[in-house]
Amino acid sequence: MTDMTLDEKLDAMTLAEQVSLLSGASFWRTAAVERLGIPAVKMTDGPNGARGEDFSGGVRSAAYPVAIALAATFDPDLVQEIGVDLAHEARSKGARILLGPTVNMHRNPLNGRNFECFSEDPLVASAMAVAYVRGVQSQGVAATIKHFIGNECEHERRTTSSEIDEKTLREIYFPPFEAAVKEADVACVMTAYNALNDVHTSENPWLLDTILRREWGFEGVVMSDWTATHSTAAALLAGLDLEMPGPGKFRGEKLIKAVENGEVPAAAVRHAARRVLRLIERVGAKTSDDLEVEQAEDRLETRALIRRAGAAAAVLLKNDNALLPLSGKKRSRIAVIGPNAARAVMFGGGSAQINAHYAISPLEGIRAAFPDAQVDYALGCPGDRYLPLIDTPVDIAFFAGTDFAGPPVLTKTGARSEFRWFGPVAPEVDHRAFSARLTARYEPQETGWYEIGLMSAGTSRLAIDGTPVLEAWESWSRGFSYFGHGCAERRGRIHLEAGKSYDISVDYACGDGITTTLKAVRFGLRAPSAGGSREEAVALARDADVVVLVAGLNDDWETEAEDRESLNLPQAQNDLIEAVAAANRSTIVVMQSGAPVTMPWADAVPAILQLWYPGQECGNALADVLTGNAEPGGRMPQSFPATAEELGAITRRPEAYGKVVYAEGTAIGYRGFAARGTRPQFPFGHGLGYAKIEFCDARLAFEEEQLTVEVALFNPSERTGSEVAQVYLISETGTPLRLVAFAKTTLAPMEKRSIGLAIPERRLCAWDPDKGRWVREPMPFTLAVGPSSADLRIRKTVAEN
């Protein structure tokens, strides 16, 4: 920008130019006003990596641990380091606005984006949000905290209304947003798809103006989620500055006419445009910025940070007879088994996906960490929801119109058998109506019956050597895939011979009103041997000294725009774990998921490690924990129930245009278990280390505006270990249990240390809806200290002096 002040720029701008700033110029960019030297600014997804503008493939990027894994570290300093590094990644893609973090709460464990959110506890979520935002914004990149508010399920997210009373909003769902505004000065807030109490969040004046701007003092930009603006005048007057993506549907000429007709004051446009200009100035954008250049910077320091964070996030749920770590024990033969063992599951699906620089699988990490051991592998059973893509070059030719007429307007080659386009495809292609032909030559490695699958957002049909095999053309209907724009996967079987080449072709068409926002097509194949053999896995386990069984979910199962149907793993995985555990008593189950899964076999295995989705260093981080080179530093940021029945109506799927009623109020997660008097399978805050830290004593110190709990810890072990001291308030009148302070610390062998946990006055208060303010918890109440919400070892009563 030039040396003109913001107000001078606004004075010099026409109404049309001011309005142009209030909607995106394209899918990922704001508008420029060239005559005044006002540049465009690029945005990028996502929370666990900076992808750039290409939604599928594109320039490679670093894949960091997902948000639930970051929260599991209980280490805001580490999360701030991640934020700093993420900002470097964003800048490498020419972006100055990062669309993260996601801070919706873990209310519904079936939420498809649970992995993308931090915690079920507002204090933990707030601490992580502030650290993340501070890290990102310290490097001149704007963070965007999302989705404001009540987006705790993905099913029918565009049509439902989240019905949440003010007390519940204030105590559970607002805190991470409020903290990001007040403590981290977050630059951007993104509204949610859903409505709040029957008013769309993007046009809710109480939410955006009364709470966000007037009460919290937010001075940044409020943007809509993509295509989540629903009006012209109402949205702008409520406080929505920026409609995304662009070109806008409700701004432009419609907003100009609304001003001219008196529906919208010109001053309201000016105020919103001023906030956008301030954002452009804040991130240091310049007209000379080259937004087209995107670089893949595979930095050694980023690799080391991701590896360290992956181990720090891993939660050791169970460790009977000190089976872990494996160092110092004779392990000449290790069996690595399971659907997630030979692949690196790095993140969930949707807008959080990126094209990672590389991926270290658990099998690779274990083989590198145990060079003197024989490491054998068996799949056991498949873990995919959809048939696997083929990793062979796939050519794609684009045609103008939907009937493949004329010569191709563009040809490209992809590395795998899937193409996705979020917004424009390429300058040569009219993304509103085009057709494409995919071709690949496939050479099977074995003879037999292969499973084959086809899925698309848009219509598609597949042929092999010219013979039709599958179609989603005449029979196409909308399903849950591809953010709800795609059909269900079509499947069939075909006999292929090893050593023979087959030509696979897929015709794809987008248009006719089927889908214009997201276009996608994929096909997959599963070879006869790729289904795995439980018997083979059991035989391998029986002969091994120790088994590492890596199971869980992946980005097919946990993804944006769709919620899971069950807390259970696919039954084949549960059967595999039970069979392997019966064959070898030294079985370590490594679970990968970004949300709770039930573990009916938990009593039958001696060790369980929750690895989450740890990013591109997946296998190395796991190996560091297994060998003891790193301690499993994580604690549970979310309760894992034993059965879905424990959660009641929270997991119920809403109907289209229905209401999601938060009837449980503040009693989510561990608060709900405490209120019901039940215990989850693995409680909030739980996690074992390799050293056994003791809680010795706690002492209270009262100051004018806060209470401090001094917790004495002792490490009697022979190795260094970490612990997360947690302080809970137990009330006799309100919510029976809530976290009010936590701190992570590391103790050397035989070290005794006292740590102070400050509890500000606000954390001792509850929202009184009748008085409309925070009210101090009535005395007496109890402060309980321990390593988890279900293991509170020291209790102190706070009474009137």
GIGIRA-V628308 format. One record per residue. RES is the residue in one small letter. OMEGA is omega in whole degrees, -180 to 180 (* if undefined). D_CENTER is the distance of its C-alpha to the mean C-alpha in whole Angstrom. Layout:
BEGIN
RES/OMEGA/D_CENTER  RES/OMEGA/D_CENTER
END
This chain:
BEGIN
m/-180/34  t/-177/38  d/176/40  m/175/40  t/179/38  l/-179/36  d/177/39  e/177/41  k/180/38  l/178/38  d/-177/42  a/-175/42  m/170/40  t/176/41  l/-179/39  a/180/37  e/176/36  q/180/34  v/-178/33  s/-180/32  l/-170/29  l/170/28  s/-179/26  g/174/24  a/178/27  s/-174/24  f/-175/21  w/-174/20  r/171/23  t/-178/25  a/174/28  a/169/31  v/-168/34  e/-174/36  r/179/40  l/179/39  g/179/36  i/-174/33  p/168/30  a/177/27  v/179/24  k/174/21  m/175/18  t/162/15  d/3/11  g/-173/8  p/-178/6  n/177/7  g/-180/10  a/-169/13  r/-169/14  g/-172/17  e/-177/19  d/-177/19  f/-178/16  s/-177/17  g/179/19  g/-178/20  v/-178/20  r/-175/19  s/176/16  a/178/15  a/-178/12  y/173/11  p/-179/9  v/-171/5  a/-180/5  i/176/7  a/178/9  l/179/10  a/180/11  a/177/13  t/-174/15  f/-173/17  d/-179/18  p/179/17  d/178/20  l/179/17  v/177/14  q/174/17  e/178/18  i/180/14  g/177/14  v/-177/18  d/177/17  l/178/14  a/176/17  h/178/19  e/179/17  a/-180/17  r/178/21  s/178/21  k/-180/20  g/-176/22  a/177/20  r/175/20  i/179/18  l/-177/14  l/179/12  g/11/9  p/172/9  t/-174/7  v/172/9  n/-170/10  m/177/12  h/177/11  r/-176/15  n/-177/14  p/175/13  l/180/13  n/-178/11  g/179/9  r/178/6  n/-179/6  f/-173/4  e/-179/2  c/-171/5  f/-164/8  s/170/11  e/-177/14  d/-176/16  p/179/17  l/178/18  v/179/16  a/-180/13  s/-180/16  a/-180/17  m/179/13  a/-180/13  v/-180/17  a/-179/16  y/-177/13  v/178/15  r/180/19  g/-179/18  v/-172/17  q/176/20  s/-178/22  q/176/22  g/176/23  v/180/20  a/173/19  a/180/15  t/-178/14  i/-171/13  k/-2/11  h/-168/12  f/13/16  i/173/16  g/178/16  n/-178/13  e/168/12  c/-176/13  e/-178/12  h/-180/16  e/-176/18  r/-178/16  r/-173/19  t/-172/22  t/174/21  s/176/22  s/-176/20  e/-173/24  i/178/23  d/-173/26  e/179/26  k/-180/27  t/177/23  l/-176/22  r/-172/23  e/-174/23  i/-166/19  y/178/17  f/-167/19  p/-179/19  p/176/16  f/180/17  e/-180/20  a/180/20  a/178/18  v/-171/21  k/-174/24  e/-176/23  a/180/21  d/-178/22  v/-173/19  a/-174/20  c/172/18  v/178/17  m/178/15  t/-176/17  a/175/15  y/-174/16  n/171/18  a/172/21  l/180/22  n/174/25  d/176/26  v/179/26  h/-178/23  t/-179/21  s/177/22  e/-177/25  n/-174/26  p/178/28  w/-178/28  l/-171/24  l/-177/24  d/-176/28  t/-175/29  i/-170/26  l/-174/24  r/-172/27  r/-176/30  e/-177/29  w/178/26  g/-179/28  f/-179/25  e/-177/26  g/-176/24  v/171/22  v/178/21  m/176/19  s/164/19  d/-170/16  w/-177/17  t/180/20  a/170/19  t/-173/23  h/-177/26  s/177/29  t/-176/31  a/-174/33  a/-178/31  a/-179/27  l/-178/29  l/177/31  a/178/28  g/177/27  l/-177/24  d/-167/25  l/174/23  e/177/23  m/-6/20  p/177/21  g/-2/24  p/-175/27  g/179/27  k/-173/28  f/180/29  r/179/30  g/-177/33  e/179/36  k/-180/35  l/177/34  i/179/37  k/178/40  a/176/38  v/-178/39  e/180/43  n/179/43  g/178/42  e/-179/39  v/176/37  p/178/39  a/179/39  a/179/38  a/176/34  v/-179/34  r/180/35  h/-179/33  a/179/30  a/179/31  r/179/32  r/177/28  v/178/27  l/179/30  r/177/29  l/179/25  i/179/27  e/-177/29  r/-178/27  v/175/25  g/-180/28  a/-179/28  k/178/31  t/180/33  s/180/33  d/177/30  d/-177/29  l/-178/26  e/-175/27  v/175/26  e/-174/23  q/174/23  a/-178/22  e/-179/22  d/-172/22  r/-180/23  l/-179/24  e/176/23  t/177/19  r/-178/20  a/180/21  l/-180/19  i/178/16  r/179/18  r/-179/19  a/179/16  g/178/15  a/-180/18  a/-179/18  a/-175/14  a/-177/16  v/175/18  l/-175/21  l/-175/22  k/-179/25  n/-179/28  d/176/31  n/178/34  a/179/32  l/175/31  l/1/29  p/-177/29  l/-179/31  s/179/33  g/179/37  k/-178/37  k/180/39  r/-176/36  s/-179/38  r/-178/36  i/175/32  a/176/31  v/-168/27  i/168/26  g/-176/24  p/179/21  n/-174/19  a/-175/22  a/176/23  r/178/19  a/176/16  v/-167/13  m/-175/11  f/176/7  g/-175/6  g/178/8  g/-175/9  s/177/9  a/-177/6  q/176/9  i/176/12  n/-170/15  a/177/15  h/-178/19  y/180/19  a/178/18  i/-180/20  s/174/20  p/180/21  l/179/24  e/-179/25  g/-179/24  i/179/26  r/179/29  a/-176/29  a/-179/29  f/-174/32  p/-178/34  d/-179/37  a/171/36  q/-178/36  v/-180/32  d/-176/32  y/170/30  a/179/29  l/-179/27  g/177/28  c/179/26  p/178/24  g/-176/20  d/171/19  r/177/19  y/-180/20  l/-174/23  p/173/22  l/175/23  i/-179/26  d/178/26  t/-179/29  p/178/29  v/177/29  d/177/31  i/178/31  a/-178/33  f/180/33  f/175/35  a/-178/36  g/-173/36  t/-175/35  d/175/38  f/-176/38  a/175/41  g/180/42  p/177/41  p/176/38  v/179/36  l/174/34  t/-180/33  k/175/30  t/177/29  g/-178/26  a/-178/25  r/-171/24  s/174/24  e/174/22  f/177/22  r/179/19  w/178/20  f/-174/18  g/-177/21  p/180/24  v/180/25  a/-179/28  p/-177/31  e/-171/33  v/173/31  d/-172/31  h/179/28  r/-180/29  a/178/32  f/173/32  s/-178/32  a/177/31  r/179/33  l/177/31  t/178/33  a/174/33  r/-175/35  y/179/34  e/-178/36  p/180/36  q/179/36  e/179/38  t/177/40  g/-179/39  w/180/37  y/168/33  e/180/31  i/-176/30  g/-179/27  l/-180/26  m/-177/24  s/165/24  a/-162/23  g/-177/26  t/-178/29  s/174/30  r/-174/32  l/177/33  a/174/36  i/-175/37  d/176/40  g/-179/41  t/179/41  p/-178/38  v/-177/36  l/175/33  e/168/33  a/-174/30  w/176/33  e/-175/35  s/-175/33  w/172/30  s/-175/28  r/176/25  g/-178/22  f/-175/18  s/176/17  y/177/16  f/-179/15  g/178/18  h/-173/20  g/179/21  c/171/23  a/-179/23  e/173/24  r/-177/28  r/175/29  g/178/33  r/180/34  i/-178/37  h/-180/39  l/-179/39  e/177/41  a/178/40  g/180/42  k/179/42  s/180/40  y/177/38  d/178/37  i/177/34  s/178/34  v/171/32  d/-178/33  y/178/30  a/176/31  c/179/29  g/178/31  d/176/33  g/-178/30  i/177/28  t/177/25  t/-179/25  t/-179/22  l/177/20  k/-178/22  a/174/21  v/178/23  r/169/23  f/-177/25  g/180/25  l/172/28  r/180/28  a/-179/31  p/-177/33  s/-175/33  a/177/29  g/179/29  g/-180/29  s/178/32  r/-180/32  e/178/35  e/180/35  a/-180/32  v/179/34  a/178/37  l/-180/35  a/-176/34  r/-176/37  d/-174/39  a/173/36  d/179/36  v/179/32  v/170/30  v/-177/26  l/-176/24  v/-176/21  a/174/19  g/-175/16  l/177/14  n/-175/12  d/171/10  d/-173/14  w/-179/13  e/-172/9  t/177/9  e/176/9  a/180/12  e/176/13  d/175/13  r/-180/14  e/-174/18  s/172/19  l/-174/18  n/167/20  l/169/19  p/-172/21  q/180/25  a/179/26  q/177/24  n/179/25  d/180/28  l/-179/28  i/-180/27  e/-179/30  a/-180/32  v/179/31  a/177/31  a/-178/35  a/-178/36  n/-177/35  r/178/34  s/-178/33  t/176/29  i/176/26  v/175/23  v/-176/20  m/176/17  q/174/14  s/175/11  g/-177/8  a/179/10  p/168/14  v/177/16  t/-178/20  m/-177/22  p/-179/26  w/-172/27  a/-179/26  d/-174/30  a/-179/31  v/-176/29  p/-175/30  a/177/26  i/179/23  l/177/20  q/-174/16  l/-176/15  w/172/11  y/-167/9  p/179/11  g/-168/11  q/179/15  e/-174/17  c/-176/16  g/179/20  n/178/21  a/178/19  l/-179/20  a/178/23  d/179/24  v/-178/23  l/-178/25  t/-175/28  g/174/28  n/173/27  a/177/24  e/170/24  p/-169/21  g/-172/20  g/171/17  r/-173/18  m/175/16  p/-180/14  q/177/14  s/175/17  f/180/18  p/177/20  a/179/23  t/178/23  a/-178/22  e/-179/25  e/-173/24  l/176/22  g/-171/24  a/-177/24  i/-176/20  t/-178/19  r/-180/21  r/179/20  p/173/22  e/175/24  a/-179/24  y/179/25  g/-179/25  k/172/24  v/-173/21  v/179/24  y/-172/22  a/-180/25  e/180/24  g/-178/24  t/-173/23  a/173/23  i/176/19  g/-176/18  y/177/21  r/178/23  g/178/23  f/178/25  a/-179/27  a/-180/28  r/-178/29  g/180/30  t/-178/28  r/176/26  p/177/23  q/175/23  f/-171/21  p/174/21  f/178/19  g/-176/20  h/174/21  g/-178/21  l/174/24  g/176/26  y/170/28  a/-178/31  k/-177/32  i/-180/31  e/172/34  f/-172/34  c/-174/37  d/174/37  a/-179/36  r/-178/38  l/175/38  a/-176/38  f/173/39  e/-171/39  e/-175/39  e/177/36  q/177/34  l/179/34  t/176/33  v/176/33  e/-177/35  v/179/33  a/-179/35  l/180/34  f/178/36  n/-180/35  p/-174/38  s/179/36  e/180/37  r/177/34  t/180/31  g/180/29  s/176/26  e/174/25  v/176/23  a/-176/26  q/179/25  v/-179/27  y/173/27  l/176/29  i/-174/31  s/175/33  e/-175/36  t/-174/35  g/176/32  t/-171/28  p/-175/30  l/173/27  r/179/24  l/179/23  v/177/25  a/172/25  f/176/23  a/178/24  k/179/23  t/180/26  t/-180/28  l/175/31  a/177/34  p/177/36  m/180/39  e/173/37  k/-175/37  r/172/35  s/178/35  i/-180/32  g/178/32  l/-177/29  a/178/30  i/178/29  p/-177/30  e/-176/32  r/-177/29  r/177/27  l/-176/30  c/172/30  a/-180/29  w/177/29  d/-176/33  p/179/32  d/180/36  k/180/37  g/-180/34  r/177/33  w/-177/32  v/-178/34  r/177/35  e/180/34  p/178/38  m/1/39  p/169/40  f/-175/36  t/169/35  l/-177/33  a/-174/31  v/177/30  g/-178/29  p/176/26  s/179/24  s/-179/24  a/-179/26  d/-176/28  l/-166/30  r/-178/33  i/-179/35  r/178/36  k/179/37  t/176/39  v/-177/39  a/177/42  e/178/44  n/*/46
END
